[in-house]
Amino acid sequence: MTDEFNALLKNGIWSLIPSHTFQNLVGCKWVFRIKRHTEGSIERYKAHLVAKGFHQHYGFNCDETFNPVVKPATIHLVLSLAVTNGIEVQPTSDGLHLSQTKYTLDLLKRISMTDSKPCSTLIASRAQLSNEDAKSMNQELNVLAPLSSSCCIYRVPERLRRVSEKAHTPQVVGPLHHGKKGLQAMEEHKKRYLRDFIRRTRVSLEDYIKIIKDQEGKIRSCYAETIEFSSYDFVRIVLVDAAFIIEVLLRHRFHELQDENDRIFNKPWMLQDVWPDIRLLENQLPFFVLEDLFDPDITPN
């Protein structure tokens, strides 16, 4: 114990300072251990003075930890990693210094940039936010819209999309992918279905637009992602898509509504592409939109 205590004093492990009532002091205790030879006989008795770290909570009572003893195994591990990763180890008066100079030069040589000249950074290293910066940030925070409890339509997580992009990219319905290249071909068919929907129900286009317009805020709140389309474009997209879904379902149930030149139910039988596409997560419309547009009394007997 005396040897251990004297070694701690010699290495300057602690400094004595006055304590205060508001400070949470860390206690200590002695830990005794017997070191034995390989055959089991006692080699020597060991004693360590250790701190009771559980007396303080990291992040509350302290923000850093310190281990005064460096084990040889730790040094061996660091040196091994340095050699493996091409990091130089330079001995100095203060100890060993790890440098990535050689590693960086090897990278520059590999991409033929060893003759490149360094340039100064464009960012001030000690820049501080001004009152104008804080005012600008406050404006950004104040315009954030509250999250809606009616949100029910989400983007497919990127981890799933990376597995199969085509399996999660809709081609038919919904505003999230509207206007993308490759989706325009279906737009003409959807507009034809809207025209037939209006003729069959004998409700004016203006009335249907008003129904969607009155619900625009509620419809937008159903999407987890902000829809950037203008009010006119958003209402038009929702109306065309909703009428298309209603007509597809009715024509599938009532064959007399199908036209011989219908590209969805006849050549080239695009219905087989429409069915799985409608079920995609990003391809959904709020169900209440279909309920508002569909009149069960205006259907074939």
N, C-alpha and C positions, 0 to 999 in steps of 0.2 A: 504493500500500500504506500509506503514511504517513497519507494522508487517511482511509482506511478504519479504520485502527487508532485514530487520534485520535477519530473519530466514535464508535467503540465505547466508548472510555474516557469520553467526554463524556456518553454516555447511561447509563453505569453498568450495562453489560450483565453484568458479573461482579463478584464480590467475592473477594478473596484470603483464603483461610483455610488453616490447616495441614492437610496430608493425613495419612491413616492407612493402615496396611498392609492393613486389611480392606476398604478402599474400592476400587471399580472405577472408575478415573479415565477420563474421556472425552478423547480426543485431539482435535486440530484440524488443519486444513490450509488452505492458500491456494488459491483457485480463481480463475484468470485468464480474462478474456473480452474480446474486442474488439467494441466497438459501432460499427457502420458506418452511414453515410448511405444513403439510398435508392438512390443511384447506385453504391454499393459502396466509396466512399472511407472512410477511418478517421475516425470522429468522436472517440473517446477510448478509452483502455484502462481496464478496470474490474478491480478486485480485491476478492474477498470472503473473509473468514475464516470458515470453517464448521466446525461440530463434527462429529466422526465418531460419529454416533449409533449406528452398528452395534456400538460398544464395549459398549453396555448393552442389556439386554432389558427391554422394558416389562412391568411387573407383577412383576419380580424385582429389578432394580437401581433402578427408579424407578417412580412411579405417576402421573406427569403429564409433559406435554411443553410446550414454550414456543417460540414463534416471535417473536423480537424485532422483526421487520419486518412491517408491515401494508401489503399492496399496495393501491393505489387501486382495482383491480378488485374486491377483496374488500369494500371499503367501499361501492362502487357496488351490488354484489349485495345486501348487507344492507339498504341504504336502499331499494332497489327492492322487496324482499320486504316491508319494513315498510309502504311505501305501498300495495302491492297488497293486503295483509291488514288494512289499517286500523289499523296500529300507529303511535302518535304518536312522533315523533322530537323530543326536547327537548335543545337545547344547554345544557351546564352548564360550570362551570369545569374539570371533569375530562374533558370531552369530550362525546360524544353519548350521551344516555340514551334507551333505548327503553322506552315505557310502553304497557301494554294497557288503561289506564284508559278511553279512549274506546271501545275495542272492547267492553269489559265493559259499559259504560253503554248502548251500542247494543243489546246482547243483552237487558239488563234492560228497556229501553224496548220492544223488540219483543214481549216477553211480559208487558208491563204490570206490572213488578215494581220500578219505579224508586222507589216509596214504601215498599218493604219495609225493615224494620230488620235490621241484621246481628245475628247471634247468636254467642255464644262457642262454640268447639268443645268437644265433650264428651270429647275425648281429650287427656290431658296431653302436651304437646309434648316433655317430657324424662322421660317415664316410663321406669323401669328394671325389668327382670325381677327378682322376688324369688326367694328360695329355694323358696317354695311354688309359684311359677310354674314353676320348673325341675323341681320334683318332679312336677308335673302333666304337663308335657311328656314327662318320662321314662316316666311310666306309659302315655301314649299311644304312645310308640315301642316299649315292651316288649310291648304287646299286638298289634302288627302280625304277622300270620301270614306265614310264609315263602312265597315264590312257588313254585308247583308246576310241576315239569317235565312233568306230564301235561296241562297246560292246552292245550285245543284248540278251545274254543268261545268266540268273541269277539263283541263288539258291532260292528255296522256303523259304520265311521267317520262322524263327523258330516258331513264334506265330501260323502260319497255320499248320506247321508240327506237333505241339503238339496236335492239334485237331484230326488229323488222319494221322498217319505215312504212312500207306499203300496207302492212296489216293494220296500221293505226291512222292512216291518212284518208279522210273521207273524200268522196268524189261527187256527192249529190247535195246533201242538205246541211244547213247550218251556216252561220255568219263567220265562224272562226277561220275558214279557209276560202271564203267567197272571193272570186276574182283572180285566183291563182291560175297560172298557166296549166292547161290540160283539163280545166274544169268548165271551160266555156261551152264545149260541145253539148253538155247536158242542159245548159241554160235555155236554149231554144225549146227543148221538149218540155221543160218546166213551165215556160210561158204559155205554151199551147194548152197545157193542163189547166193553168189559171184561167185562160179564156173560156175553156169548156166549163170550168167550175162556175164562172160568172153567168154563162148562158143557162146552165142547168138550174141554178138556184134563183135566177132572175133578181139578184141583188146587185146594185150598182157597184162599180169599182170604188167610187168615192166612199160608199158606206163601209166597205171592207177596210179601206185605208184608215178611216176614222176609228174603227174597232181596234186596229193594231196601234194607231197613234195614241189612243187613250190609255193603252197598256204599256207604252214604250218603256217607261221607267221601271215598271215591275218586271218586264221581260229582260231588260239589261241587267237587273240585279240578280238574275238567275245564273249568270255567267261569272265564274271565278276570275276570268281575265277581262279587263276593260275592252269593250268593243269600240274601235276608233272610227267607225263609219259615222257619217252625218246622220241626222234624224231622218232625212228623206231616203237615203240609201238603206239605212237600217230597217225602216218600215217596209220598204219595197222588198228587201231580201226575205224578211220574215213572212210577208204575205205570200210571195211566190212559193217559198218552200213549204209553208203550211198547206196551201191549196194543193200543191203537188202530192204531199203525203196523203191527204184526204182522198184525192182522186185515185191514187194508186190502190189504196185499200178498198174503195168502192168498186173499182173496175175489177179487182181481184175477186170480190164477192159477187158482183152482178156483171156477168159476162156481156150482157146486152149493151153495157156502156162502152165496151171496147170498140175501137174503130179498126177496120181491116188494115189501115195504113199506120196504125199505132206502133211506133218503134220500140215501145217498152214491152208490150205483150205479144207482139208479132215480130217478124224479122226486123232487126237481128236479135230479138228477144233479150233486151237490155235489163229485163226484170231480174235476171239472175245476178246482175251486178248491183241492182238497186237494193235488194233485200239485205245482204250483209252490210252494205254501206250505211243504210239507215240505222242499223243497230250500233254503229261505232259511237264511242263515248263522246268524241268531239263533234258529232254530227247531230246532236239532239236539239229539239225545240221544246220549250216548256209545254207541258200537256194542256194547260189551261188555254193556250192559244188555239189549239185544235178544237177544244170544247166551245170556245167563243165563235168560231167560224162554222162549225158543223151544225146543221139543222137536221135532226133525224127524221123530220116529217117530209123533207125533200129528198127522198130516195125512191128507187123503183120498188114497186110492190113485189 
